[in-house]
Amino acid sequence: MKVLIIEDEIPAAEKLERHLKKYDPAIVIADKLASVEKAVAWLNKTENYVDLIFMDVQLTDGLSFDIFKKANLQKPVIFTTAFNEYAIEAFKGNGIDYLLKPITYAAVAGSLHKLENLRKNLGTTAPLTHLEQALQLLQKKNYKNRFMVRTGEHIHSVPATDITLFYAEDRNVFLLCENRKKYIIDYKMEELEDLLDPALFFRVNRSFMVNINSIKDVIVYSNSRLLIRLHTDCDKEIVVSRERVQEFKDWFNGV
């Protein structure tokens, strides 16, 4: 798949490229453009072809929506921005998703899954410009905001915001609440990564996923790893794996 990135912030463009390569190393970045003018010129060249466009809403010389007025753009677009007031306008173009910055790997992966599902449901040649189709697809991917848990014969609903930690132990997955109560849930850690808001939760290693609001302290640990201390007492040692340290720092920093 060939992808065009239209983004005027170089670090954001480079980070997006890393996320795309992580999702699929076979993805080819056709180009990275920083303005409406350059994007229009590039897209109007008949020899330039892409399968997907990631497009920042606010560029150096105006809003990217102007590109649609000046270029024949028939490919799906995933919009990125630090502001949410452009959401409806985005879907009037070829928008299939709308990602708020800071953009995480989980958000990018979720958008690419949406594109794959849309193409499976509508066919690879089906138009992707219909607002209702895009909105219906987005509605299927709302982040999970509560979990049903059971204690004996009693069933409770736990808001995701009240959950300090998810962890896997002996083939079971638990959630730990702020009140130190823990419950077994019928989800795998991989499923939770797709279900939970990536701005709120981060999977620090294979066994632990933490709520950013529950982190009390982060300590530089051995072998360039990080040790996490929570506000809620926990008898688990939560260590960010080496391969996830930089991504964790970006998430923790709001990048």
Contacts in CASP RR format, 6 or more apart in sequence:
PFRMAT RR
TARGET T0000
AUTHOR 0000-0000-0000
METHOD contacts of the structure
MODEL  1
MKVLIIEDEIPAAEKLERHLKKYDPAIVIADKLASVEKAVAWLNKTENYV
DLIFMDVQLTDGLSFDIFKKANLQKPVIFTTAFNEYAIEAFKGNGIDYLL
KPITYAAVAGSLHKLENLRKNLGTTAPLTHLEQALQLLQKKNYKNRFMVR
TGEHIHSVPATDITLFYAEDRNVFLLCENRKKYIIDYKMEELEDLLDPAL
FFRVNRSFMVNINSIKDVIVYSNSRLLIRLHTDCDKEIVVSRERVQEFKD
WFNGV
1 24 0 8 1.000
1 26 0 8 1.000
1 27 0 8 1.000
1 28 0 8 1.000
1 51 0 8 1.000
1 52 0 8 1.000
2 27 0 8 1.000
2 28 0 8 1.000
2 29 0 8 1.000
2 30 0 8 1.000
2 49 0 8 1.000
2 50 0 8 1.000
2 51 0 8 1.000
2 52 0 8 1.000
3 20 0 8 1.000
3 27 0 8 1.000
3 28 0 8 1.000
3 29 0 8 1.000
3 30 0 8 1.000
3 50 0 8 1.000
3 51 0 8 1.000
3 52 0 8 1.000
3 53 0 8 1.000
3 54 0 8 1.000
4 29 0 8 1.000
4 30 0 8 1.000
4 31 0 8 1.000
4 33 0 8 1.000
4 42 0 8 1.000
4 43 0 8 1.000
4 50 0 8 1.000
4 52 0 8 1.000
4 53 0 8 1.000
4 54 0 8 1.000
5 13 0 8 1.000
5 16 0 8 1.000
5 17 0 8 1.000
5 29 0 8 1.000
5 31 0 8 1.000
5 32 0 8 1.000
5 33 0 8 1.000
5 53 0 8 1.000
5 54 0 8 1.000
6 32 0 8 1.000
6 33 0 8 1.000
6 34 0 8 1.000
6 39 0 8 1.000
6 53 0 8 1.000
6 54 0 8 1.000
6 55 0 8 1.000
6 56 0 8 1.000
6 59 0 8 1.000
6 64 0 8 1.000
6 67 0 8 1.000
7 13 0 8 1.000
7 16 0 8 1.000
7 32 0 8 1.000
7 33 0 8 1.000
7 34 0 8 1.000
7 54 0 8 1.000
7 55 0 8 1.000
7 56 0 8 1.000
7 80 0 8 1.000
8 34 0 8 1.000
8 35 0 8 1.000
8 56 0 8 1.000
8 58 0 8 1.000
8 59 0 8 1.000
8 60 0 8 1.000
9 56 0 8 1.000
10 34 0 8 1.000
11 255 0 8 1.000
12 56 0 8 1.000
12 80 0 8 1.000
12 101 0 8 1.000
12 103 0 8 1.000
13 32 0 8 1.000
13 34 0 8 1.000
15 103 0 8 1.000
15 250 0 8 1.000
15 255 0 8 1.000
16 54 0 8 1.000
16 80 0 8 1.000
16 103 0 8 1.000
16 108 0 8 1.000
17 29 0 8 1.000
17 32 0 8 1.000
19 103 0 8 1.000
19 104 0 8 1.000
19 105 0 8 1.000
19 108 0 8 1.000
19 109 0 8 1.000
20 27 0 8 1.000
20 29 0 8 1.000
20 54 0 8 1.000
20 108 0 8 1.000
21 27 0 8 1.000
22 105 0 8 1.000
23 105 0 8 1.000
23 108 0 8 1.000
23 109 0 8 1.000
23 112 0 8 1.000
24 112 0 8 1.000
30 48 0 8 1.000
30 49 0 8 1.000
30 50 0 8 1.000
31 42 0 8 1.000
31 48 0 8 1.000
33 39 0 8 1.000
33 42 0 8 1.000
34 59 0 8 1.000
34 60 0 8 1.000
35 59 0 8 1.000
35 60 0 8 1.000
35 61 0 8 1.000
35 62 0 8 1.000
36 59 0 8 1.000
36 61 0 8 1.000
36 62 0 8 1.000
36 63 0 8 1.000
36 64 0 8 1.000
36 66 0 8 1.000
36 67 0 8 1.000
36 70 0 8 1.000
37 61 0 8 1.000
39 55 0 8 1.000
39 59 0 8 1.000
39 64 0 8 1.000
39 67 0 8 1.000
39 71 0 8 1.000
40 67 0 8 1.000
40 70 0 8 1.000
40 71 0 8 1.000
42 48 0 8 1.000
43 67 0 8 1.000
43 71 0 8 1.000
43 72 0 8 1.000
43 73 0 8 1.000
44 70 0 8 1.000
44 71 0 8 1.000
44 72 0 8 1.000
50 75 0 8 1.000
51 75 0 8 1.000
51 76 0 8 1.000
52 75 0 8 1.000
52 76 0 8 1.000
52 77 0 8 1.000
52 78 0 8 1.000
52 115 0 8 1.000
53 73 0 8 1.000
53 75 0 8 1.000
53 76 0 8 1.000
53 77 0 8 1.000
53 78 0 8 1.000
53 94 0 8 1.000
54 77 0 8 1.000
54 78 0 8 1.000
54 80 0 8 1.000
55 64 0 8 1.000
55 67 0 8 1.000
55 77 0 8 1.000
55 78 0 8 1.000
55 79 0 8 1.000
55 80 0 8 1.000
56 64 0 8 1.000
56 79 0 8 1.000
56 80 0 8 1.000
56 81 0 8 1.000
57 63 0 8 1.000
57 64 0 8 1.000
57 65 0 8 1.000
57 79 0 8 1.000
57 80 0 8 1.000
57 81 0 8 1.000
57 83 0 8 1.000
57 86 0 8 1.000
57 90 0 8 1.000
58 64 0 8 1.000
58 81 0 8 1.000
58 82 0 8 1.000
58 83 0 8 1.000
63 86 0 8 1.000
64 79 0 8 1.000
65 86 0 8 1.000
65 89 0 8 1.000
65 90 0 8 1.000
65 93 0 8 1.000
67 73 0 8 1.000
68 93 0 8 1.000
68 94 0 8 1.000
73 94 0 8 1.000
74 94 0 8 1.000
75 94 0 8 1.000
75 128 0 8 1.000
76 94 0 8 1.000
76 95 0 8 1.000
76 96 0 8 1.000
76 115 0 8 1.000
76 118 0 8 1.000
76 128 0 8 1.000
77 90 0 8 1.000
77 93 0 8 1.000
77 94 0 8 1.000
77 95 0 8 1.000
77 96 0 8 1.000
78 95 0 8 1.000
78 96 0 8 1.000
78 97 0 8 1.000
78 98 0 8 1.000
78 99 0 8 1.000
78 111 0 8 1.000
78 115 0 8 1.000
79 86 0 8 1.000
79 90 0 8 1.000
79 95 0 8 1.000
79 97 0 8 1.000
79 98 0 8 1.000
79 99 0 8 1.000
80 99 0 8 1.000
80 100 0 8 1.000
80 101 0 8 1.000
80 103 0 8 1.000
81 98 0 8 1.000
81 99 0 8 1.000
81 100 0 8 1.000
81 101 0 8 1.000
82 100 0 8 1.000
82 101 0 8 1.000
83 100 0 8 1.000
84 100 0 8 1.000
86 98 0 8 1.000
87 98 0 8 1.000
90 98 0 8 1.000
91 98 0 8 1.000
91 131 0 8 1.000
91 134 0 8 1.000
91 135 0 8 1.000
92 131 0 8 1.000
93 129 0 8 1.000
94 128 0 8 1.000
94 129 0 8 1.000
95 128 0 8 1.000
95 129 0 8 1.000
95 134 0 8 1.000
96 111 0 8 1.000
96 114 0 8 1.000
96 115 0 8 1.000
96 118 0 8 1.000
96 128 0 8 1.000
96 134 0 8 1.000
96 137 0 8 1.000
97 110 0 8 1.000
97 111 0 8 1.000
97 114 0 8 1.000
97 115 0 8 1.000
97 134 0 8 1.000
97 138 0 8 1.000
98 138 0 8 1.000
99 107 0 8 1.000
99 108 0 8 1.000
99 111 0 8 1.000
102 199 0 8 1.000
102 250 0 8 1.000
102 251 0 8 1.000
102 254 0 8 1.000
102 255 0 8 1.000
104 198 0 8 1.000
104 199 0 8 1.000
104 250 0 8 1.000
104 251 0 8 1.000
105 198 0 8 1.000
105 247 0 8 1.000
106 193 0 8 1.000
106 194 0 8 1.000
106 198 0 8 1.000
107 198 0 8 1.000
109 194 0 8 1.000
110 141 0 8 1.000
110 194 0 8 1.000
113 141 0 8 1.000
113 194 0 8 1.000
114 137 0 8 1.000
114 138 0 8 1.000
114 141 0 8 1.000
117 137 0 8 1.000
117 140 0 8 1.000
118 128 0 8 1.000
118 133 0 8 1.000
118 137 0 8 1.000
119 126 0 8 1.000
122 128 0 8 1.000
122 133 0 8 1.000
128 134 0 8 1.000
143 160 0 8 1.000
143 195 0 8 1.000
143 196 0 8 1.000
143 197 0 8 1.000
144 160 0 8 1.000
144 195 0 8 1.000
144 196 0 8 1.000
145 159 0 8 1.000
145 160 0 8 1.000
145 161 0 8 1.000
146 157 0 8 1.000
146 158 0 8 1.000
146 159 0 8 1.000
146 160 0 8 1.000
147 157 0 8 1.000
147 158 0 8 1.000
147 160 0 8 1.000
147 163 0 8 1.000
147 175 0 8 1.000
147 183 0 8 1.000
147 185 0 8 1.000
148 155 0 8 1.000
148 156 0 8 1.000
148 157 0 8 1.000
148 158 0 8 1.000
149 155 0 8 1.000
149 156 0 8 1.000
149 157 0 8 1.000
149 158 0 8 1.000
149 175 0 8 1.000
149 183 0 8 1.000
149 184 0 8 1.000
149 185 0 8 1.000
150 156 0 8 1.000
150 183 0 8 1.000
151 183 0 8 1.000
158 175 0 8 1.000
158 177 0 8 1.000
158 183 0 8 1.000
160 196 0 8 1.000
160 197 0 8 1.000
160 200 0 8 1.000
160 201 0 8 1.000
161 200 0 8 1.000
161 211 0 8 1.000
161 213 0 8 1.000
162 177 0 8 1.000
162 178 0 8 1.000
163 175 0 8 1.000
163 176 0 8 1.000
163 177 0 8 1.000
163 178 0 8 1.000
163 211 0 8 1.000
164 176 0 8 1.000
164 177 0 8 1.000
164 178 0 8 1.000
164 210 0 8 1.000
164 211 0 8 1.000
164 214 0 8 1.000
164 230 0 8 1.000
164 231 0 8 1.000
164 232 0 8 1.000
164 234 0 8 1.000
165 175 0 8 1.000
165 176 0 8 1.000
165 208 0 8 1.000
165 209 0 8 1.000
165 210 0 8 1.000
165 211 0 8 1.000
165 214 0 8 1.000
165 230 0 8 1.000
165 232 0 8 1.000
165 234 0 8 1.000
165 236 0 8 1.000
165 238 0 8 1.000
166 173 0 8 1.000
166 174 0 8 1.000
166 175 0 8 1.000
166 176 0 8 1.000
166 185 0 8 1.000
166 189 0 8 1.000
166 192 0 8 1.000
166 201 0 8 1.000
166 208 0 8 1.000
166 209 0 8 1.000
167 173 0 8 1.000
167 174 0 8 1.000
167 176 0 8 1.000
167 207 0 8 1.000
167 208 0 8 1.000
167 209 0 8 1.000
167 236 0 8 1.000
168 174 0 8 1.000
168 189 0 8 1.000
168 206 0 8 1.000
168 207 0 8 1.000
168 208 0 8 1.000
169 207 0 8 1.000
172 184 0 8 1.000
173 184 0 8 1.000
173 185 0 8 1.000
173 187 0 8 1.000
173 188 0 8 1.000
173 189 0 8 1.000
173 192 0 8 1.000
174 182 0 8 1.000
174 183 0 8 1.000
174 184 0 8 1.000
174 185 0 8 1.000
175 182 0 8 1.000
175 183 0 8 1.000
175 185 0 8 1.000
176 182 0 8 1.000
176 232 0 8 1.000
176 234 0 8 1.000
177 183 0 8 1.000
177 232 0 8 1.000
178 214 0 8 1.000
178 231 0 8 1.000
178 232 0 8 1.000
180 232 0 8 1.000
180 233 0 8 1.000
187 195 0 8 1.000
189 203 0 8 1.000
189 206 0 8 1.000
189 207 0 8 1.000
189 209 0 8 1.000
192 201 0 8 1.000
192 203 0 8 1.000
192 209 0 8 1.000
193 203 0 8 1.000
193 209 0 8 1.000
196 209 0 8 1.000
198 251 0 8 1.000
199 212 0 8 1.000
200 211 0 8 1.000
200 212 0 8 1.000
200 213 0 8 1.000
201 209 0 8 1.000
201 210 0 8 1.000
201 211 0 8 1.000
201 212 0 8 1.000
202 209 0 8 1.000
202 210 0 8 1.000
202 212 0 8 1.000
202 248 0 8 1.000
202 251 0 8 1.000
202 252 0 8 1.000
203 209 0 8 1.000
203 244 0 8 1.000
204 210 0 8 1.000
204 226 0 8 1.000
204 228 0 8 1.000
204 238 0 8 1.000
204 239 0 8 1.000
204 240 0 8 1.000
204 241 0 8 1.000
204 244 0 8 1.000
204 248 0 8 1.000
205 239 0 8 1.000
205 240 0 8 1.000
205 241 0 8 1.000
205 244 0 8 1.000
206 241 0 8 1.000
208 236 0 8 1.000
208 238 0 8 1.000
210 228 0 8 1.000
210 230 0 8 1.000
210 238 0 8 1.000
212 251 0 8 1.000
212 252 0 8 1.000
214 230 0 8 1.000
214 231 0 8 1.000
214 232 0 8 1.000
215 228 0 8 1.000
215 229 0 8 1.000
215 230 0 8 1.000
215 231 0 8 1.000
215 252 0 8 1.000
216 229 0 8 1.000
216 230 0 8 1.000
216 231 0 8 1.000
217 228 0 8 1.000
217 229 0 8 1.000
218 226 0 8 1.000
218 227 0 8 1.000
218 228 0 8 1.000
218 229 0 8 1.000
218 252 0 8 1.000
219 226 0 8 1.000
219 227 0 8 1.000
219 228 0 8 1.000
219 229 0 8 1.000
220 226 0 8 1.000
220 227 0 8 1.000
221 227 0 8 1.000
221 239 0 8 1.000
221 240 0 8 1.000
223 242 0 8 1.000
224 242 0 8 1.000
224 245 0 8 1.000
225 239 0 8 1.000
225 240 0 8 1.000
225 241 0 8 1.000
225 242 0 8 1.000
225 245 0 8 1.000
226 239 0 8 1.000
226 240 0 8 1.000
226 245 0 8 1.000
226 248 0 8 1.000
227 237 0 8 1.000
227 238 0 8 1.000
227 239 0 8 1.000
227 240 0 8 1.000
228 238 0 8 1.000
228 239 0 8 1.000
228 240 0 8 1.000
230 238 0 8 1.000
240 248 0 8 1.000
END
